[in-house]
Amino acid sequence: MNGILSDRVAVVTGASRGIGKGIALELGAAGATVYVTGRSETPGQLPGTVAGTAADIDRLGGRGIPFVCDHRDDDAVARLFDTIRTEHGHLDVLVNNVYNSPASARWLGKPFWEVPPKAWDEGFDIGVRSHYAAAHFAAPLLIESGGLIVDISSPGADHFTHNVVYGVGKAAVDRLTADMAHDLAETGVTVVSLWPGIVNTELLQMVPADAQGRRLITLPGEGTFDLEDAETPHFAGRAVVALAGDTDRRARTGRAWRVADLAEAYGFTDIDGRVPRTG
């Protein structure tokens, strides 16, 4: 894939670590200029910063640009896209990925009466409203380029996963995708939701190994999973690169797509050669 996106400018929100970082790195490896957003200027409990991801993009042959941004601050988000217009004059890809995973993890498997209303606000402010705000400010640039919006969602939009707040939030993201695609139907912009499976992020890498050396995670009501079978964050990144390079991607607009299904359609694999199906 190296170099196929060398003329493209992309934004990946929440790309200090996790799925966002994997996507940003794969876009960079394909030659793109990638604006990496997030709040992490210095490593915290979890590793990763916007500057660190940007530096890794540079090493892979793309150009990484860190942009420290709290996606609850609309003025900061507007400045991001004003900066892109000033510095590049165009935007080709927006990946709405930012999400507060550590906050969400506190309520895994809890019935709704044990999940406080503040959890709803945490999930929707960062996991839904932030996607809308970024798309709002990015839309003029994307319309000019006939670009691509990818909203990171989950199979939790389709069936019970984790808890009520999580599932309703992901369903909202998929409806956001569908309705933005309706508004953008005559513009040439493609909008899709992307469904990764279980992804071995830095947060899940904290899961200790058992006596047999297995790193197992139990999701209440869903089962127990061996993280050796999980996707890497790069798998979703390769899906985004494939979509960005597909001249016929408009046929996919307005819908949600599993990463594994796109892997089979486009012929890519995870970094270890597998096409994992974990969600």
LINRA-V151301 format. One record per pair of residues at least 4 apart in sequence whose C-alpha atoms are under 7 Angstrom apart, sorted by the first residue. I is the first residue (numbers start at 0). GAP is how many residues later the second one is. D is the distance in Angstrom with one decimal. If there is no record, write none. Layout:
i->I gap->GAP d->D
i->I gap->GAP d->D
This chain:
i->0 gap->29 d->5.5
i->1 gap->27 d->5.8
i->1 gap->28 d->4.2
i->1 gap->29 d->6.3
i->2 gap->27 d->4.7
i->2 gap->28 d->4.5
i->3 gap->26 d->5.5
i->3 gap->27 d->6.5
i->4 gap->25 d->5.3
i->4 gap->26 d->5.1
i->4 gap->27 d->5.0
i->5 gap->24 d->6.7
i->5 gap->25 d->4.1
i->5 gap->26 d->4.8
i->6 gap->25 d->6.4
i->7 gap->24 d->5.1
i->7 gap->25 d->6.3
i->7 gap->84 d->5.8
i->8 gap->23 d->5.8
i->8 gap->24 d->4.8
i->8 gap->25 d->6.0
i->8 gap->82 d->5.1
i->8 gap->83 d->5.4
i->8 gap->84 d->6.5
i->9 gap->22 d->6.9
i->9 gap->23 d->6.2
i->9 gap->24 d->4.8
i->9 gap->25 d->6.1
i->9 gap->81 d->6.2
i->9 gap->82 d->5.8
i->9 gap->83 d->4.5
i->9 gap->84 d->5.8
i->10 gap->23 d->5.6
i->10 gap->24 d->4.7
i->10 gap->25 d->6.3
i->10 gap->82 d->6.3
i->10 gap->83 d->4.9
i->10 gap->84 d->6.1
i->11 gap->8 d->6.3
i->11 gap->12 d->6.2
i->11 gap->23 d->6.3
i->11 gap->24 d->5.5
i->11 gap->25 d->6.4
i->11 gap->82 d->6.2
i->11 gap->83 d->4.7
i->11 gap->84 d->6.4
i->11 gap->85 d->6.8
i->12 gap->7 d->6.7
i->12 gap->23 d->6.4
i->12 gap->24 d->4.8
i->12 gap->25 d->6.4
i->12 gap->82 d->6.3
i->12 gap->83 d->5.5
i->12 gap->84 d->5.3
i->12 gap->85 d->5.1
i->13 gap->6 d->5.7
i->13 gap->23 d->5.5
i->13 gap->24 d->4.7
i->13 gap->83 d->5.8
i->13 gap->84 d->4.0
i->13 gap->85 d->6.9
i->14 gap->5 d->4.0
i->14 gap->6 d->4.3
i->14 gap->9 d->6.6
i->14 gap->21 d->5.6
i->14 gap->22 d->5.9
i->14 gap->23 d->6.2
i->14 gap->35 d->6.5
i->15 gap->4 d->7.0
i->15 gap->5 d->5.7
i->15 gap->22 d->6.1
i->15 gap->24 d->6.6
i->15 gap->32 d->5.1
i->15 gap->33 d->4.6
i->15 gap->34 d->4.7
i->15 gap->37 d->6.0
i->16 gap->4 d->4.7
i->16 gap->31 d->5.3
i->17 gap->4 d->6.4
i->17 gap->183 d->4.8
i->17 gap->184 d->6.2
i->17 gap->215 d->6.0
i->18 gap->4 d->6.2
i->18 gap->182 d->7.0
i->18 gap->214 d->4.5
i->18 gap->217 d->7.0
i->19 gap->4 d->6.1
i->19 gap->77 d->5.9
i->20 gap->4 d->6.1
i->20 gap->32 d->6.4
i->21 gap->4 d->6.3
i->21 gap->211 d->4.4
i->21 gap->212 d->4.3
i->21 gap->215 d->5.5
i->22 gap->4 d->6.2
i->22 gap->210 d->6.9
i->22 gap->211 d->6.0
i->22 gap->213 d->6.2
i->22 gap->214 d->3.5
i->22 gap->217 d->7.0
i->23 gap->4 d->6.1
i->23 gap->10 d->6.6
i->23 gap->213 d->6.9
i->24 gap->4 d->6.0
i->24 gap->32 d->5.4
i->25 gap->4 d->6.3
i->25 gap->208 d->6.5
i->25 gap->211 d->5.2
i->25 gap->212 d->6.1
i->25 gap->215 d->6.9
i->26 gap->4 d->6.6
i->26 gap->5 d->5.6
i->26 gap->210 d->6.9
i->26 gap->214 d->6.0
i->27 gap->4 d->4.9
i->27 gap->5 d->6.5
i->27 gap->6 d->6.5
i->27 gap->29 d->5.0
i->27 gap->32 d->6.3
i->27 gap->33 d->6.4
i->27 gap->34 d->4.1
i->27 gap->35 d->6.4
i->28 gap->28 d->6.8
i->28 gap->31 d->5.0
i->28 gap->32 d->5.7
i->28 gap->33 d->5.8
i->29 gap->32 d->6.9
i->30 gap->30 d->5.9
i->30 gap->31 d->4.3
i->31 gap->30 d->5.2
i->31 gap->31 d->6.5
i->32 gap->29 d->5.8
i->32 gap->30 d->4.5
i->32 gap->31 d->6.0
i->33 gap->29 d->6.1
i->33 gap->30 d->5.0
i->33 gap->31 d->6.0
i->34 gap->29 d->6.1
i->34 gap->30 d->4.7
i->34 gap->31 d->5.9
i->34 gap->32 d->6.5
i->35 gap->14 d->5.8
i->35 gap->18 d->6.4
i->35 gap->28 d->6.9
i->35 gap->29 d->5.9
i->35 gap->30 d->4.8
i->35 gap->31 d->5.8
i->36 gap->13 d->6.1
i->36 gap->29 d->6.2
i->36 gap->30 d->4.9
i->36 gap->31 d->5.6
i->36 gap->32 d->5.8
i->37 gap->12 d->6.1
i->37 gap->30 d->5.4
i->37 gap->31 d->5.2
i->37 gap->32 d->6.3
i->38 gap->29 d->5.4
i->38 gap->30 d->5.4
i->38 gap->31 d->5.5
i->39 gap->9 d->4.8
i->39 gap->10 d->6.1
i->40 gap->8 d->5.4
i->40 gap->9 d->6.4
i->40 gap->27 d->7.0
i->41 gap->7 d->5.9
i->42 gap->4 d->5.1
i->42 gap->5 d->5.6
i->42 gap->6 d->6.1
i->45 gap->156 d->6.8
i->47 gap->4 d->6.4
i->48 gap->4 d->6.4
i->49 gap->4 d->6.2
i->49 gap->16 d->5.2
i->49 gap->17 d->6.9
i->49 gap->18 d->6.8
i->50 gap->4 d->6.1
i->50 gap->15 d->5.2
i->51 gap->4 d->6.3
i->52 gap->4 d->6.3
i->53 gap->4 d->6.5
i->53 gap->10 d->3.9
i->53 gap->11 d->5.5
i->53 gap->12 d->5.7
i->54 gap->4 d->6.5
i->54 gap->9 d->6.2
i->55 gap->4 d->6.4
i->56 gap->4 d->6.6
i->56 gap->5 d->5.4
i->56 gap->6 d->5.9
i->56 gap->7 d->5.1
i->57 gap->4 d->5.1
i->57 gap->5 d->4.9
i->57 gap->6 d->5.6
i->68 gap->7 d->6.2
i->68 gap->8 d->6.9
i->70 gap->6 d->6.4
i->70 gap->55 d->6.9
i->70 gap->59 d->5.7
i->71 gap->53 d->6.9
i->71 gap->54 d->6.8
i->71 gap->58 d->6.5
i->72 gap->4 d->6.5
i->73 gap->4 d->6.1
i->73 gap->59 d->6.9
i->74 gap->4 d->6.2
i->75 gap->4 d->6.4
i->76 gap->4 d->6.9
i->76 gap->57 d->6.5
i->77 gap->4 d->6.2
i->77 gap->59 d->5.9
i->78 gap->4 d->5.9
i->79 gap->4 d->6.4
i->80 gap->4 d->6.2
i->80 gap->56 d->6.5
i->80 gap->57 d->6.1
i->81 gap->4 d->6.2
i->82 gap->4 d->6.0
i->83 gap->4 d->5.5
i->83 gap->5 d->6.6
i->84 gap->4 d->4.2
i->84 gap->5 d->5.9
i->89 gap->51 d->5.7
i->89 gap->55 d->6.7
i->90 gap->50 d->5.5
i->90 gap->51 d->5.7
i->90 gap->54 d->6.7
i->91 gap->50 d->6.0
i->91 gap->53 d->6.1
i->91 gap->55 d->4.5
i->91 gap->56 d->6.2
i->92 gap->54 d->5.8
i->92 gap->55 d->4.8
i->92 gap->56 d->5.9
i->93 gap->54 d->6.3
i->93 gap->55 d->4.8
i->93 gap->56 d->6.3
i->94 gap->54 d->5.9
i->94 gap->55 d->4.7
i->94 gap->56 d->6.0
i->95 gap->35 d->5.4
i->95 gap->54 d->6.1
i->95 gap->55 d->4.8
i->95 gap->56 d->6.1
i->96 gap->54 d->6.4
i->96 gap->55 d->5.2
i->97 gap->28 d->6.6
i->97 gap->29 d->6.5
i->98 gap->27 d->5.4
i->98 gap->28 d->5.0
i->99 gap->4 d->6.3
i->99 gap->23 d->7.0
i->99 gap->26 d->6.6
i->100 gap->4 d->6.0
i->101 gap->4 d->6.8
i->103 gap->19 d->7.0
i->106 gap->8 d->6.4
i->107 gap->54 d->5.0
i->107 gap->55 d->6.1
i->108 gap->53 d->5.1
i->108 gap->54 d->5.6
i->108 gap->110 d->6.9
i->108 gap->111 d->4.9
i->108 gap->112 d->7.0
i->109 gap->4 d->6.0
i->109 gap->5 d->6.5
i->109 gap->53 d->6.1
i->110 gap->4 d->6.7
i->110 gap->52 d->6.6
i->111 gap->51 d->7.0
i->111 gap->52 d->6.0
i->114 gap->4 d->6.6
i->116 gap->4 d->6.7
i->117 gap->4 d->6.2
i->118 gap->4 d->6.1
i->119 gap->4 d->6.0
i->119 gap->45 d->5.8
i->120 gap->4 d->5.7
i->121 gap->4 d->6.3
i->122 gap->4 d->5.2
i->122 gap->46 d->6.8
i->123 gap->4 d->4.8
i->123 gap->5 d->6.0
i->123 gap->45 d->6.2
i->124 gap->4 d->5.0
i->124 gap->5 d->6.2
i->125 gap->4 d->5.2
i->126 gap->4 d->6.8
i->126 gap->42 d->7.0
i->127 gap->4 d->6.6
i->127 gap->41 d->6.6
i->127 gap->44 d->7.0
i->127 gap->45 d->6.0
i->128 gap->4 d->6.2
i->129 gap->4 d->6.1
i->130 gap->4 d->6.1
i->131 gap->4 d->6.0
i->132 gap->4 d->6.4
i->133 gap->4 d->6.0
i->134 gap->4 d->5.7
i->137 gap->4 d->6.2
i->138 gap->4 d->5.9
i->139 gap->4 d->6.4
i->140 gap->4 d->6.6
i->141 gap->4 d->5.7
i->141 gap->5 d->4.8
i->141 gap->47 d->6.7
i->142 gap->4 d->6.6
i->142 gap->44 d->5.9
i->142 gap->45 d->6.9
i->142 gap->46 d->6.0
i->145 gap->41 d->6.7
i->145 gap->42 d->4.7
i->145 gap->43 d->4.6
i->146 gap->42 d->4.9
i->146 gap->43 d->6.4
i->147 gap->41 d->5.7
i->147 gap->42 d->4.8
i->147 gap->43 d->6.0
i->147 gap->96 d->6.7
i->148 gap->41 d->6.2
i->148 gap->42 d->4.7
i->148 gap->43 d->6.4
i->149 gap->41 d->6.0
i->149 gap->42 d->5.1
i->149 gap->43 d->5.7
i->149 gap->44 d->6.6
i->150 gap->26 d->7.0
i->150 gap->41 d->6.2
i->150 gap->42 d->4.6
i->150 gap->43 d->6.1
i->151 gap->41 d->5.8
i->151 gap->42 d->5.0
i->151 gap->43 d->6.5
i->152 gap->17 d->5.5
i->152 gap->20 d->6.4
i->152 gap->21 d->6.9
i->152 gap->40 d->5.9
i->152 gap->41 d->5.5
i->152 gap->42 d->5.3
i->153 gap->16 d->6.1
i->153 gap->41 d->4.4
i->153 gap->42 d->6.2
i->154 gap->4 d->6.6
i->154 gap->40 d->6.0
i->154 gap->124 d->6.6
i->155 gap->4 d->5.7
i->155 gap->5 d->4.8
i->155 gap->11 d->4.9
i->155 gap->14 d->6.2
i->156 gap->10 d->5.3
i->156 gap->11 d->6.8
i->156 gap->13 d->4.7
i->156 gap->14 d->4.1
i->159 gap->7 d->6.3
i->160 gap->6 d->6.0
i->161 gap->4 d->6.4
i->162 gap->4 d->6.4
i->163 gap->4 d->6.1
i->164 gap->4 d->6.0
i->165 gap->4 d->6.3
i->166 gap->4 d->6.1
i->167 gap->4 d->6.1
i->168 gap->4 d->6.4
i->169 gap->4 d->6.4
i->170 gap->4 d->6.2
i->171 gap->4 d->6.0
i->172 gap->4 d->6.3
i->173 gap->4 d->6.3
i->173 gap->19 d->6.0
i->173 gap->82 d->6.7
i->174 gap->4 d->6.1
i->175 gap->4 d->5.9
i->176 gap->4 d->6.1
i->176 gap->14 d->6.0
i->176 gap->15 d->5.9
i->176 gap->16 d->6.2
i->176 gap->77 d->5.6
i->176 gap->78 d->7.0
i->177 gap->4 d->6.4
i->177 gap->76 d->4.2
i->177 gap->77 d->6.2
i->178 gap->4 d->6.5
i->179 gap->4 d->6.1
i->180 gap->4 d->5.7
i->180 gap->9 d->6.9
i->180 gap->10 d->5.6
i->180 gap->72 d->6.3
i->180 gap->73 d->4.9
i->183 gap->5 d->6.1
i->189 gap->59 d->6.9
i->189 gap->60 d->5.4
i->189 gap->63 d->5.1
i->190 gap->62 d->5.0
i->190 gap->63 d->5.6
i->191 gap->60 d->6.9
i->191 gap->61 d->5.4
i->191 gap->62 d->5.4
i->191 gap->63 d->5.4
i->191 gap->64 d->5.8
i->192 gap->62 d->6.2
i->192 gap->63 d->4.3
i->192 gap->64 d->6.2
i->193 gap->62 d->5.7
i->193 gap->63 d->5.1
i->193 gap->64 d->6.0
i->193 gap->65 d->6.5
i->194 gap->61 d->6.9
i->194 gap->62 d->5.8
i->194 gap->63 d->4.5
i->194 gap->64 d->5.8
i->195 gap->40 d->6.3
i->195 gap->62 d->6.1
i->195 gap->63 d->5.3
i->196 gap->34 d->6.8
i->196 gap->80 d->6.6
i->196 gap->81 d->4.9
i->196 gap->82 d->4.1
i->197 gap->32 d->5.4
i->197 gap->33 d->6.1
i->197 gap->80 d->5.5
i->197 gap->81 d->6.1
i->198 gap->31 d->5.4
i->198 gap->32 d->4.6
i->198 gap->33 d->5.6
i->198 gap->34 d->6.2
i->199 gap->4 d->5.6
i->199 gap->5 d->6.4
i->199 gap->27 d->6.5
i->199 gap->30 d->5.7
i->199 gap->31 d->6.0
i->199 gap->32 d->5.4
i->199 gap->33 d->6.9
i->200 gap->4 d->6.1
i->200 gap->32 d->6.7
i->201 gap->4 d->6.8
i->206 gap->8 d->6.3
i->207 gap->7 d->6.0
i->208 gap->4 d->5.0
i->208 gap->5 d->5.0
i->208 gap->6 d->4.4
i->209 gap->4 d->5.4
i->209 gap->5 d->6.3
i->213 gap->12 d->6.8
i->214 gap->11 d->5.9
i->214 gap->12 d->5.6
i->215 gap->8 d->6.5
i->215 gap->9 d->5.5
i->215 gap->10 d->4.6
i->215 gap->11 d->6.0
i->216 gap->7 d->5.5
i->216 gap->8 d->5.3
i->216 gap->9 d->6.5
i->217 gap->5 d->5.7
i->217 gap->6 d->4.1
i->217 gap->7 d->6.3
i->218 gap->4 d->5.6
i->218 gap->5 d->6.2
i->228 gap->47 d->6.8
i->229 gap->46 d->6.7
i->229 gap->48 d->6.3
i->230 gap->4 d->6.4
i->230 gap->45 d->6.1
i->231 gap->38 d->6.9
i->232 gap->4 d->6.8
i->233 gap->4 d->6.2
i->233 gap->36 d->6.6
i->233 gap->37 d->6.9
i->234 gap->4 d->6.6
i->234 gap->34 d->6.9
i->234 gap->35 d->4.8
i->235 gap->4 d->6.4
i->235 gap->23 d->6.0
i->236 gap->4 d->6.3
i->237 gap->4 d->6.1
i->238 gap->4 d->6.2
i->238 gap->20 d->6.2
i->238 gap->23 d->6.3
i->238 gap->24 d->6.7
i->239 gap->4 d->6.0
i->240 gap->4 d->6.2
i->241 gap->4 d->6.2
i->241 gap->24 d->6.7
i->242 gap->6 d->6.2
i->256 gap->4 d->6.9
i->256 gap->5 d->6.9
i->257 gap->4 d->6.4
i->258 gap->4 d->6.2
i->259 gap->4 d->6.4
i->259 gap->15 d->6.1
i->259 gap->16 d->6.6
i->259 gap->17 d->6.2
i->260 gap->4 d->6.3
i->261 gap->4 d->5.9
i->262 gap->4 d->5.4
i->262 gap->5 d->4.9
i->262 gap->6 d->6.1
i->262 gap->12 d->6.9
i->263 gap->4 d->7.0
i->268 gap->4 d->5.2
i->268 gap->5 d->5.5
i->268 gap->6 d->5.3
i->269 gap->4 d->5.4
i->269 gap->5 d->6.1
